[in-house]
Amino acid sequence: MVKVKWLGHSAFAISDGKYRLLVDPFITGNPKATVSAKDVTADFILLTHGHGDHLGDTMDIARRCNSLIIAPNELGHFVENKGLRAHRMHIGGSAKFDFGRVKLTPAFHGSAIIQGDQIIYTGMPCGFVISIGGKNIYHAGDTGLFGDMKLIGERSPLDLALLPIGDNFTMGPEDAAFAVDLLKPKIAMPMHYGTWPPIDASPEVFKSSVKWDADIVILAPGEEITL
């Protein structure tokens, strides 16, 4: 039994009852978050890219919990240079962990840490196919629509797809709905919307635009589903 909790924006907590995973734990400064970063724990933290609304509270949580950070190569080097543990990967690669397996998928976006007028390049952004507890979960990261999403679903039949719908920086609701048609997951869930006005998209438009026979689940931050 795998539980998936939406923490708001693109942040998720995933657990099989033994191992605790966080994806893109942007909590502090997230106006939709319903928890405090100090109350969140993780054995593993998965990062899709280096933007502040995805890197989020990674440093503090990883130090407190001794979490292993799974990230694209350059971003992994960055957190290692901060004294944290990382497993560095790249697009198309997969690796086995205590909880299961992770495969990195493409994401069409950017990746950098911006500190004042300094921009630190953190490599290619990515998505993840996370295999845990006998389930395959696709977290798309920040991305636009691309045709090879069809291959992601074919290569790893998906129990759950987590897709950005906010538009402006990522896919909008209609493109995300088309992504569902390509991926063919059992369940699809919208994310990366409603956090700020530029990404104030409608999950109902997303739901009504999906043609594939998936269960479309719309959560409020702090709510969870069980796979």
N, C-alpha and C positions, 0 to 999 in steps of 0.2 A: 504494500500500500504506500503510495507516494502522495505527499501533500505539497501543494503549490500555493503559496500566499503572495498576493500582490501587495507590495509596500508603497505603491505609487510610482508614477513615471515609468521607468524601465526596470525598476528594482523588484526582485523576487527572492523569496526564501523557499527553498526546496528541501524536503527531507523524506528519507525512506524509513524513518524511525530510529536509525542508528547514526547516519551521517547527515550533517547540516551544511547546505550549500547556500551561498548568496550570489546573485547575479547583479552586477552594476548597482552596488548599495549606496545610492544617493538618497540620504535620509535627512541629515542636517541641511537646512536651507530648502528642503523640498516642501512646498506649501501644502501638499496633499498627504504627506506622511502622517501616520497615526501612531507611530512608535518613535522612541528615542534611540539614537545610534548606540548608546551605552547599554541598552537592553537587548541588543541583537548579538547573537553569537554565530560563529561559522567555523567549520573545519576546513572548508574550501571556499574561496571567493573567485568567481569567474568574471573577467572584465572584457567587454567587447571592444572598448577603445578608451582613449585617454581624456576625453572631454570631462569637465568638472561635474556635469550632471550624470556621469556614469562612474567615474573614478570615486566620486563622493567621499564616503567615510572609510574607504578601504584601508588606509594607513592605520587609523586608530583601532579599527576592529581587528585587523590582522595582527597588530602588536599585542593587543589584549588577549586574543584567542590563539595566537601562534598559527594562524590560518595559512594554508598553502594557496598562493594566488596563481590562477591559471589564466594566461594572457598571451596575446600576440608577442612575438619575440622582442621588439624594441620596448614595448610597454613593460614586459617582464624584466628587462634590463633596468629600466627606470626604478621599479619598486625594489629590485635587488640592491641597487645602489643606495637605497634608503634603509638598508638593513633588514629587509623582509624576505621571506622565502617565496620563490616563484618557480613555476614550471612553464617554460617558454615554448610556444608552439607557432605554427604558421598555417596559412590557408590550405585546406585539403588534408592536413595531417590529423592523426588521431592518437590518443594515448589512453592507457588504462590506469585507473586510480582505484583506491579501496572501495569506492561506492559504485564503480562501473566504468564507463568510457565517455570521453569527450572528443568530438570532431569539430574542427574549425571550418566554417563555411564563409563564402564571400559576403561582404556587405559594402554597398556603394555609399561612401560617406567620407569623413575626414577623421583624423586622430591627432590631437596635440594637447599638451598641457599649457595653458596660458596664464602666466604670472606677471601681471602688470604689462610692460611692453616686451616681455620675453616670451617667445613661443618655442616650446620644446616639442619637437616632432616625436611621436610615439608609434610610428609604423602604420601598417594597414589596419583598418577596423575589421571586425569579423562578426559573425554570428556563431552560435553553438548548436550542435545536436548533442544533447546530454542524455546518456543512457544510464538509468538508475532504477533499481527495483523492478526490472523487466519492462520499463516504459521508456519511450523515446520522446524527448521534449526538445522542440526547436525554438530557441530564442534568437530572433532575427537580428538583434542589435539595431542600430540606426541604419536604415537602408532605404533606397528606392526600390521599386519593382524591377526584377530582372528575370529573364526567361529560364535561367538555370535553376530557379527554385523548383522547377518540375523534377530535376535530377535529385535534388535534396530529398524530396518525398519518395522518389522511386528507390533510392539507395538506402534510405532509412525510413520505413513506414512509421508515420508519426502518430503518437497518441495525443499530443498537444502542440499547437503552434502559437507562439506569442509574437504578435506582429504590431509594429508601430503604425499608428493611423493619423498622427497629428498634422501631417502635411507641412509645408514650409521647409523643414529640415529633413523630412523623411517621406515615405509614402503617405498619401491621403487615404481617406476611407475607401474610395472606389478602387484605387490601386491595391490596397491591402486586401480587399475582397477578391480581386482577381488573383492575388497571391495564394489565397486559400484554395481557389480552383486549381492552381498549379500544384500546390503542396499535398492536397487531399488528406488533411489530418482528420482524426476522429473528432477532436475539439479544437476550436480556434478562439483566441482571446485577444482583444485589443489592448495596447499599451502605448506609452509615450504620447499621451494626449491630455488636454485639460489642465496641465500644470501651470501654464502661463497663456496669456491671450494669443500669441502667435501660433500656438498648437491647440487651440480650442476647437477641436474637431468633434463630430458626432459619432459615438459608437453605434447608435441606432441606424445611421446611414450605412455604416460598415456592415452591420448585421443584415440589413435588408438587401444589400448588394451582392451578398455571397450566393453563388449558384450551387456550389458543391454541397452535398448533403452532410455538412459538419454540424456539430452542436456548437453554437456560438454562445460563449459564456461571457457576460459583462459583469465584472466584479467592481466593488468599491474598494479603495485602498484599505488594507487590513483584513479583507475577506480572503478565503481560500477555497480551493477545490481539492477533492481527493480523486486520484486516478486509480 
